[in-house]
Amino acid sequence: MQAVVFQISSKDLLVRQISTKTVKNLLRREDNGLLEFKLSVIKEIHKNIKQQAHSRFDPSLLDCLVLHEIMVDEGKAKAVDASSKKKALIHD
């Protein structure tokens, strides 16, 4: 996957489009077994974005990353909420 992520900033437009589509399809999958893998892919994308010109990245991929971060934060918020509810039940 590192090779695919590396290619999202390729100078070759076709290579960039194919690798971006591949990454976006992976991030769209709702398989909870892929969460750790998806997080590592996002970290690799983040590294790549810091090292390359932003003009080489498909704007929809950047949108996808923002939406994915929101979903991750929402998941954390739900986990914190569930934990708080458990603690409240214990103390009642």
TORNU-627684 format. One record per residue: residue number from 1; x, y negated, z of N, C-alpha, C in turn; residue in one letter. Coordinates in Angstrom, 2 decimals. Layout:
<recs>
   marro      n_c1      n_c2      n_c3     ca_c1     ca_c2     ca_c3      c_c1      c_c2      c_c3   tifi
     NUM         X         Y         Z         X         Y         Z         X         Y         Z      a
...
</recs>
This chain:
<recs>
   marro      n_c1      n_c2      n_c3     ca_c1     ca_c2     ca_c3      c_c1      c_c2      c_c3   tifi
       1      0.82      1.18      0.00      0.00      0.00      0.00      0.87     -1.26      0.00      m
       2      2.05     -1.17      0.59      2.95     -2.33      0.58      3.27     -2.76     -0.84      q
       3      3.44     -1.80     -1.73      3.74     -2.13     -3.13      2.57     -2.86     -3.77      a
       4      1.36     -2.44     -3.46      0.17     -3.10     -4.02      0.05     -4.51     -3.46      v
       5      0.23     -4.65     -2.15      0.13     -5.97     -1.52      1.20     -6.90     -2.08      v
       6      2.38     -6.38     -2.30      3.46     -7.20     -2.85      3.07     -7.75     -4.22      f
       7      2.29     -6.99     -4.98      1.93     -7.38     -6.35      0.80     -8.41     -6.41      q
       8      0.16     -8.74     -5.29     -0.93     -9.72     -5.34     -0.43    -11.12     -5.68      i
       9      0.87    -11.30     -5.63      1.45    -12.60     -6.01      2.34    -12.47     -7.24      s
      10      2.13    -11.43     -8.02      2.93    -11.19     -9.21      2.78    -12.33    -10.22      s
      11      3.83    -12.56    -10.98      3.78    -13.55    -12.06      2.91    -13.06    -13.21      k
      12      2.77    -11.73    -13.32      1.95    -11.11    -14.37      0.48    -11.15    -13.93      d
      13     -0.33    -11.88    -14.65     -1.73    -12.07    -14.29     -2.50    -10.76    -14.18      l
      14     -2.29     -9.83    -15.11     -3.01     -8.56    -15.09     -2.64     -7.74    -13.84      l
      15     -1.36     -7.68    -13.53     -0.90     -6.96    -12.33     -1.51     -7.60    -11.08      v
      16     -1.50     -8.92    -11.04     -2.06     -9.65     -9.89     -3.55     -9.35     -9.74      r
      17     -4.29     -9.34    -10.84     -5.73     -9.08    -10.78     -6.03     -7.66    -10.31      q
      18     -5.30     -6.68    -10.81     -5.52     -5.28    -10.42     -5.19     -5.07     -8.95      i
      19     -4.08     -5.60     -8.51     -3.69     -5.39     -7.10     -4.65     -6.14     -6.17      s
      20     -5.10     -7.31     -6.56     -6.05     -8.05     -5.73     -7.37     -7.29     -5.63      t
      21     -7.83     -6.76     -6.74     -9.08     -5.98     -6.74     -8.94     -4.75     -5.83      k
      22     -7.79     -4.10     -5.89     -7.54     -2.91     -5.06     -7.60     -3.27     -3.58      t
      23     -6.95     -4.36     -3.20     -6.93     -4.78     -1.80     -8.34     -5.16     -1.35      v
      24     -9.05     -5.91     -2.16    -10.40     -6.33     -1.80    -11.33     -5.13     -1.63      k
      25    -11.20     -4.14     -2.50    -12.02     -2.94     -2.38    -11.72     -2.19     -1.09      n
      26    -10.47     -2.14     -0.71    -10.10     -1.50      0.55    -10.72     -2.24      1.73      l
      27    -10.60     -3.55      1.73    -11.11     -4.34      2.86    -12.64     -4.30      2.95      l
      28    -13.31     -4.05      1.85    -14.78     -3.98      1.86    -15.30     -2.67      2.44      r
      29    -14.49     -1.65      2.43    -14.94     -0.34      2.93    -15.32     -0.44      4.39      r
      30    -16.42      0.18      4.75    -16.92      0.10      6.12    -16.53      1.31      6.96      e
      31    -15.50      1.98      6.59    -15.03      3.16      7.30    -14.25      2.73      8.54      d
      32    -14.77      3.03      9.73    -14.10      2.63     10.97    -12.76      3.33     11.15      n
      33    -12.54      4.41     10.47    -11.26      5.10     10.54    -10.14      4.33      9.84      g
      34    -10.51      3.35      9.05     -9.52      2.56      8.31     -9.16      1.25      9.00      l
      35     -9.71      0.96     10.16     -9.50     -0.34     10.79     -8.03     -0.65     11.02      l
      36     -7.28      0.28     11.56     -5.85      0.05     11.81     -5.10     -0.15     10.51      e
      37     -5.44      0.65      9.51     -4.80      0.53      8.20     -5.12     -0.82      7.58      f
      38     -6.39     -1.24      7.67     -6.79     -2.53      7.12     -6.06     -3.67      7.83      k
      39     -5.89     -3.55      9.11     -5.17     -4.57      9.86     -3.72     -4.65      9.39      l
      40     -3.08     -3.51      9.16     -1.70     -3.54      8.68     -1.62     -4.14      7.27      s
      41     -2.62     -3.89      6.45     -2.66     -4.48      5.10     -2.79     -6.00      5.21      v
      42     -3.65     -6.46      6.10     -3.84     -7.90      6.29     -2.54     -8.55      6.78      i
      43     -1.83     -7.88      7.65     -0.54     -8.40      8.12      0.45     -8.52      6.97      k
      44      0.46     -7.52      6.10      1.36     -7.57      4.94      0.96     -8.70      3.99      e
      45     -0.32     -8.89      3.80     -0.79     -9.99      2.96     -0.37    -11.32      3.56      i
      46     -0.51    -11.43      4.87     -0.13    -12.66      5.56      1.35    -12.96      5.33      h
      47      2.20    -11.95      5.45      3.63    -12.13      5.20      3.87    -12.59      3.76      k
      48      3.18    -11.96      2.84      3.34    -12.28      1.43      2.90    -13.72      1.15      n
      49      1.82    -14.14      1.74      1.32    -15.49      1.54      2.32    -16.52      2.06      i
      50      2.96    -16.22      3.16      3.94    -17.15      3.73      5.18    -17.29      2.84      k
      51      5.48    -16.25      2.06      6.70    -16.24      1.26      6.51    -16.69     -0.19      q
      52      5.29    -16.71     -0.69      5.05    -16.99     -2.10      4.23    -18.26     -2.28      q
      53      4.25    -18.77     -3.49      3.45    -19.95     -3.83      1.96    -19.58     -3.79      a
      54      1.18    -20.43     -3.15     -0.25    -20.15     -3.01     -0.98    -20.12     -4.35      h
      55     -0.44    -20.77     -5.33     -1.07    -20.80     -6.65     -1.10    -19.42     -7.30      s
      56     -0.29    -18.51     -6.82     -0.25    -17.17     -7.39     -1.31    -16.24     -6.80      r
      57     -2.02    -16.68     -5.80     -3.00    -15.82     -5.15     -4.39    -16.11     -5.66      f
      58     -5.15    -15.06     -5.84     -6.54    -15.19     -6.25     -7.31    -15.81     -5.08      d
      59     -8.01    -16.93     -5.30     -8.74    -17.58     -4.21     -9.77    -16.66     -3.54      p
      60    -10.32    -15.73     -4.30    -11.30    -14.82     -3.70    -10.65    -13.90     -2.67      s
      61     -9.37    -13.59     -2.86     -8.66    -12.78     -1.87     -8.49    -13.56     -0.58      l
      62     -8.16    -14.83     -0.71     -8.03    -15.66      0.48     -9.37    -15.76      1.20      l
      63    -10.46    -15.90      0.45    -11.80    -15.91      1.06    -12.08    -14.59      1.76      d
      64    -11.69    -13.51      1.13    -11.89    -12.18      1.70    -11.15    -12.05      3.03      c
      65     -9.94    -12.60      3.09     -9.17    -12.55      4.33     -9.84    -13.36      5.44      l
      66    -10.35    -14.51      5.09    -11.03    -15.34      6.08    -12.26    -14.61      6.61      v
      67    -13.05    -14.04      5.72    -14.23    -13.31      6.14    -13.86    -12.10      7.00      l
      68    -12.77    -11.43      6.63    -12.34    -10.26      7.40    -11.91    -10.69      8.80      h
      69    -11.22    -11.82      8.91    -10.82    -12.31     10.23    -12.04    -12.61     11.08      e
      70    -13.08    -13.18     10.47    -14.30    -13.46     11.21    -14.93    -12.16     11.69      i
      71    -14.93    -11.13     10.85    -15.51     -9.86     11.24    -14.71     -9.23     12.37      m
      72    -13.40     -9.33     12.33    -12.56     -8.79     13.39    -12.85     -9.53     14.69      v
      73    -12.96    -10.86     14.63    -13.27    -11.64     15.82    -14.65    -11.30     16.36      d
      74    -15.62    -11.07     15.45    -16.96    -10.70     15.88    -16.92     -9.35     16.59      e
      75    -16.12     -8.43     16.06    -15.97     -7.13     16.71    -15.38     -7.26     18.10      g
      76    -14.37     -8.12     18.24    -13.78     -8.35     19.55    -14.80     -8.97     20.49      k
      77    -15.58     -9.90     19.97    -16.61    -10.55     20.79    -17.63     -9.54     21.28      a
      78    -18.03     -8.62     20.42    -18.99     -7.59     20.83    -18.38     -6.67     21.89      k
      79    -17.10     -6.34     21.73    -16.44     -5.48     22.71    -16.35     -6.17     24.06      a
      80    -16.02     -7.45     24.07    -15.96     -8.21     25.32    -17.34     -8.30     25.95      v
      81    -18.36     -8.55     25.13    -19.73     -8.63     25.62    -20.17     -7.30     26.24      d
      82    -19.88     -6.21     25.57    -20.24     -4.88     26.09    -19.53     -4.60     27.40      a
      83    -18.26     -4.97     27.46    -17.48     -4.78     28.68    -18.06     -5.61     29.82      s
      84    -18.46     -6.84     29.53    -19.05     -7.71     30.54    -20.36     -7.15     31.06      s
      85    -21.15     -6.60     30.16    -22.44     -6.02     30.57    -22.22     -4.81     31.46      k
      86    -21.21     -3.98     31.16    -20.90     -2.82     31.99    -20.50     -3.26     33.39      k
      87    -19.66     -4.31     33.47    -19.21     -4.81     34.76    -20.39     -5.37     35.55      k
      88    -21.32     -6.02     34.87    -22.48     -6.60     35.54    -23.35     -5.48     36.11      a
      89    -23.50     -4.38     35.39    -24.29     -3.25     35.87    -23.64     -2.60     37.08      l
      90    -22.34     -2.55     37.09    -21.61     -1.94     38.21    -21.80     -2.78     39.47      i
      91    -21.77     -4.10     39.31    -21.87     -5.00     40.46    -23.29     -5.16     40.96      h
      92    -24.30     -4.81     40.17    -25.70     -4.96     40.59    -26.13     -3.85     41.47      d
</recs>
